[in-house]
Amino acid sequence: MADYTRKYKILVIDDDENIRKLLTAILQSSDHEVILADGPAEGLVAALRERPDLILLDIFMEPVNGLQVLSQLRKIVASTKVPIIMLTAANTVNSINQAFELGANDYMTKPIDFNMFKQKVDHCLQQ
């Protein structure tokens, strides 16, 4: 079970401002610290600078998509062990398989089911 005696730092990398606001509200309601990145480049920098306990990563972003960001994150020593949950509207078998092959810990489709989202976050923080 996640250690709720400390505040977890969660990085949200998503180019959709509404999704960032929604995820921030959900995560802060569980007393997590939220770091926001509005795109791939900012997300990679934040992952190195902030050393988050968990990364929530959108797939559909420009100019680099979330799968490419995931691949880059898994090559960076500081983030090889950080759990990453992919959040996306894409639920094709190909995109799901590719995400797991590149090192995703979990995968969740939008629209987000809040209860399942919280369970997945808690599960990843337990590891």
Stockholm file with secondary structure:
# STOCKHOLM 1.0

chainA/1-127         MADYTRKYKILVIDDDENIRKLLTAILQSSDHEVILADGPAEGLVAALRERPDLILLDIFMEPVNGLQVLSQLRKIVASTKVPIIMLTAANTVNSINQAFELGANDYMTKPIDFNMFKQKVDHCLQQ
#=GR chainA/1-127 SS CCCTTSCCEEEEECSCHHHHHHHHHHHHHTTCEEEEESSHHHHHHHHHHHCCSEEEEESCCSSSCHHHHHHHHHHSGGGSSSCEEEEESCCCHHHHHHHHHTTCSEEEESSCCHHHHHHHHHHHHHC
#=GC SS_cons         CCCTTSCCEEEEECSCHHHHHHHHHHHHHTTCEEEEESSHHHHHHHHHHHCCSEEEEESCCSSSCHHHHHHHHHHSGGGSSSCEEEEESCCCHHHHHHHHHTTCSEEEESSCCHHHHHHHHHHHHHC
//
